[in-house]
Amino acid sequence: MKTFRTTKGPFRERPYYTNQEIENTCTDELRAVGLYPTTPGPVRIDRFVEKRFGVTPVYEDLADGVLGFTKFGPKGVQAIVVARSLDEDGTTPAERRIRTTVAHEAGHGLLHAHLFLEVSEKGSLFGDFSDPTAPKVLCRDVPNASTGHTPGYDGRWWEFQANRTIGALLLPQPLVHEALEPLLTPSGSLCIKTLERANREKATRLLADTFEVNPAVAKIRLGELFPVASEAQLRL
């Protein structure tokens, strides 16, 4: 991880994580608490939060458009809160959105806790909820499947980084490759396995059902691990 000085936003420093660093961090953290699946299947993300941060996600009434938030204290993650409306919905898409929200907030805990410790005495920088003295970071929605951005996404780098942990935590790269093995095709002189366009919709459904995420999240993960441009280049 590299760190840059910045004058924009609430932090004095901006960490830069490569995609592989985020992948490795999430994989290592899941394995450290014994929650990395042995075969492709849903990650127990609530249990991961409990074991890694010592908190249990709770449900509260939140403002419209806010799916959850992480509260930080002197020792790091102090609470992870999810919108009660998601829990009360009871549908499969809502339950999967809860998993995505918890993974997003866990990403803040993994990547950004050290930054919030620096601002913990400055009050709430990311919202005004029950404790006005504790810094919080809000999760307003899951990324758009086409752009990878949330509705109204304003380029906040800490949100972008937390969004990247959603896939790395809920759909670990090696397990995605294992799950998609029947749909992959060797390409190019090196026989690198790619996902053809004709199989992408089927792959999206397969990942969504296997890892218990919504199709939009599965589609984003496919775009990260099997970019369409890379497939075209291998066929040149």
C-alpha positions as MATLAB code, in Angstrom:
seq = 'MKTFRTTKGPFRERPYYTNQEIENTCTDELRAVGLYPTTPGPVRIDRFVEKRFGVTPVYEDLADGVLGFTKFGPKGVQAIVVARSLDEDGTTPAERRIRTTVAHEAGHGLLHAHLFLEVSEKGSLFGDFSDPTAPKVLCRDVPNASTGHTPGYDGRWWEFQANRTIGALLLPQPLVHEALEPLLTPSGSLCIKTLERANREKATRLLADTFEVNPAVAKIRLGELFPVASEAQLRL';
ca = [
       0.000    0.000    0.000;
       1.211    3.470   -0.893;
       0.108    6.635    0.881;
      -0.266   10.108   -0.603;
      -0.771   13.434    1.087;
      -4.061   15.086    0.201;
      -5.890   18.320    0.909;
      -9.258   17.023   -0.317;
     -11.709   15.286    1.967;
     -11.501   14.711    5.729;
      -8.194   12.843    5.754;
      -4.652   14.146    5.585;
      -3.472   11.024    3.796;
      -4.927    8.921    1.022;
      -3.938    5.254    0.897;
      -3.634    3.648   -2.510;
      -4.353   -0.072   -2.768;
      -3.811   -2.046   -5.934;
      -6.588   -4.433   -6.902;
      -4.359   -7.359   -5.976;
      -3.602   -5.874   -2.568;
      -7.314   -5.678   -1.843;
      -7.799   -9.250   -3.067;
      -4.941  -10.513   -0.895;
      -6.076   -8.562    2.161;
      -9.615   -9.927    2.005;
      -8.465  -13.498    1.377;
      -5.940  -13.360    4.217;
      -8.492  -11.874    6.615;
     -11.101  -14.529    5.806;
      -8.563  -17.283    6.312;
      -7.274  -15.766    9.538;
     -10.683  -16.207   11.182;
     -11.408  -19.575    9.555;
     -14.189  -18.321    7.293;
     -12.679  -18.838    3.846;
     -14.948  -21.426    2.163;
     -13.313  -24.689    1.130;
     -15.521  -24.839   -1.978;
     -17.469  -22.160   -3.876;
     -20.291  -20.991   -1.626;
     -21.564  -18.039    0.405;
     -19.143  -16.363    2.796;
     -20.515  -15.966    6.320;
     -20.005  -12.210    6.259;
     -21.895  -11.465    9.506;
     -19.739  -13.983   11.332;
     -16.628  -12.494    9.744;
     -17.521   -9.074   11.150;
     -18.113  -10.599   14.585;
     -14.806  -12.461   14.658;
     -12.660   -9.808   12.960;
     -13.992   -6.632   14.597;
     -15.742   -7.938   17.688;
     -19.110   -6.378   16.747;
     -22.424   -7.792   15.569;
     -24.219   -5.908   12.780;
     -27.365   -4.237   14.107;
     -30.442   -2.862   12.355;
     -31.753    0.667   12.817;
     -34.077    3.090   11.053;
     -31.878    5.116    8.688;
     -32.489    7.994    6.313;
     -33.841    7.262    2.843;
     -31.130    5.984    0.542;
     -28.747    5.028    3.364;
     -28.218    1.274    3.551;
     -25.797    1.266    6.449;
     -22.859    2.875    8.177;
     -19.738    2.048   10.140;
     -18.998    3.846   13.385;
     -15.379    4.159   14.469;
     -13.986    4.611   17.949;
     -10.528    4.798   19.553;
      -9.953    1.060   18.972;
     -11.264    0.905   15.419;
     -14.664   -0.384   14.321;
     -17.165    0.364   17.059;
     -20.389   -0.621   15.287;
     -21.783   -1.647   11.913;
     -25.382   -0.594   11.346;
     -27.685   -1.748    8.541;
     -30.990   -0.205    7.499;
     -33.889   -1.894    9.278;
     -35.959   -1.597    6.098;
     -33.717   -4.172    4.397;
     -34.170   -6.636    7.226;
     -37.941   -6.148    7.279;
     -38.240   -6.579    3.507;
     -37.623  -10.300    3.822;
     -37.061  -10.931    0.107;
     -34.048  -12.710   -1.333;
     -32.761   -9.540   -3.082;
     -33.003   -7.632    0.210;
     -31.209  -10.363    2.150;
     -28.453  -10.363   -0.434;
     -28.249   -6.585   -0.292;
     -27.713   -6.868    3.451;
     -24.733   -9.132    2.758;
     -23.366   -6.600    0.283;
     -23.835   -3.730    2.727;
     -22.094   -5.586    5.548;
     -19.207   -6.476    3.212;
     -18.888   -2.822    2.169;
     -18.743   -1.690    5.782;
     -16.262   -4.450    6.613;
     -14.129   -3.053    3.808;
     -13.958    0.288    5.582;
     -12.871   -1.527    8.717;
     -10.116   -3.398    6.896;
      -8.785   -0.549    4.765;
      -9.588    2.674    6.580;
      -9.746    2.165   10.356;
      -6.320    3.766   10.815;
      -7.535    6.901    9.035;
     -10.587    7.269   11.245;
      -8.466    6.991   14.361;
      -6.753   10.201   13.266;
     -10.036   12.086   13.042;
     -11.876   10.460   15.961;
     -11.662   13.653   18.006;
     -13.140   15.868   15.289;
     -16.709   14.626   15.518;
     -18.964   13.070   12.938;
     -17.616   13.613    9.446;
     -19.930   11.352    7.518;
     -23.357   11.735    9.016;
     -25.336   12.783   12.069;
     -26.673    9.735   13.887;
     -27.088    8.660   17.532;
     -23.530    9.451   18.642;
     -22.457   12.896   17.365;
     -18.872   12.404   18.562;
     -18.082    9.236   16.622;
     -16.872    9.356   13.018;
     -19.074    7.401   10.639;
     -18.981    6.494    6.976;
     -22.267    5.963    5.166;
     -23.112    3.314    2.576;
     -25.796    4.808    0.337;
     -26.272    2.065   -2.248;
     -24.542   -0.813   -3.999;
     -22.577   -0.047   -7.183;
     -24.239    0.248  -10.556;
     -23.579   -2.899  -12.593;
     -22.501   -0.925  -15.654;
     -20.287    1.745  -14.109;
     -19.248    0.275  -10.772;
     -20.388    3.531   -9.156;
     -23.227    4.179   -6.772;
     -26.119    6.463   -7.766;
     -24.879    9.973   -7.119;
     -21.335    8.652   -6.648;
     -19.119   11.688   -6.155;
     -15.672   10.185   -6.510;
     -14.902    9.689   -2.816;
     -11.960    7.346   -2.952;
     -12.735    5.667    0.393;
     -16.132    4.614   -0.974;
     -14.595    3.291   -4.176;
     -12.080    1.235   -2.201;
     -14.760   -0.177    0.110;
     -16.830   -1.125   -2.939;
     -13.891   -3.140   -4.251;
     -13.837   -5.226   -1.080;
     -17.430   -6.351   -1.696;
     -16.356   -8.706   -4.457;
     -13.103   -9.722   -2.790;
     -14.908  -10.686    0.432;
     -18.111  -12.212   -0.922;
     -16.736  -13.728   -4.148;
     -13.065  -14.635   -3.532;
     -11.170  -14.804   -6.803;
      -9.969  -18.444   -6.641;
     -13.471  -19.641   -5.726;
     -15.009  -17.664   -8.592;
     -12.627  -19.331  -11.039;
     -13.487  -22.722   -9.566;
     -17.227  -22.072   -9.804;
     -16.958  -20.890  -13.411;
     -14.634  -23.649  -14.611;
     -17.313  -25.345  -16.794;
     -17.987  -22.034  -18.578;
     -14.379  -20.995  -19.240;
     -12.628  -21.443  -22.581;
      -8.845  -21.648  -23.225;
      -7.766  -18.796  -25.524;
      -4.608  -17.624  -27.210;
      -1.237  -19.351  -27.504;
      -0.967  -19.602  -23.710;
      -4.441  -21.147  -23.413;
      -5.467  -18.594  -20.803;
      -9.012  -19.326  -19.717;
     -11.522  -16.630  -20.608;
     -15.248  -16.140  -20.321;
     -16.902  -15.738  -23.705;
     -19.646  -13.177  -24.173;
     -22.186  -15.906  -24.849;
     -21.616  -17.316  -21.371;
     -21.569  -14.098  -19.368;
     -25.271  -14.025  -18.531;
     -25.183  -17.665  -17.437;
     -22.046  -16.941  -15.407;
     -23.740  -13.998  -13.706;
     -26.652  -16.166  -12.591;
     -24.312  -18.931  -11.456;
     -22.233  -16.601   -9.291;
     -25.297  -14.870   -7.846;
     -26.817  -18.166   -6.719;
     -23.561  -19.787   -5.608;
     -22.334  -16.897   -3.473;
     -25.745  -15.459   -2.504;
     -25.304  -12.006   -4.003;
     -27.577  -10.043   -6.307;
     -26.944  -10.305  -10.071;
     -25.687   -6.696  -10.214;
     -22.881   -7.556   -7.794;
     -22.056  -10.755   -9.672;
     -21.897   -8.825  -12.950;
     -19.473   -6.299  -11.486;
     -17.272   -9.096  -10.171;
     -17.192  -10.725  -13.591;
     -16.140   -7.404  -15.088;
     -13.272   -7.198  -12.600;
     -11.989  -10.737  -13.076;
     -12.895  -11.321  -16.734;
     -12.818   -7.948  -18.533;
     -14.407   -8.035  -21.965;
     -11.484   -6.065  -23.431;
      -9.005   -8.696  -22.242;
     -10.998  -11.415  -23.966;
     -10.854   -9.490  -27.244;
      -7.105   -8.938  -26.986;
      -6.442  -12.649  -26.453;
      -8.246  -13.421  -29.704;
      -6.237  -11.002  -31.835;
];
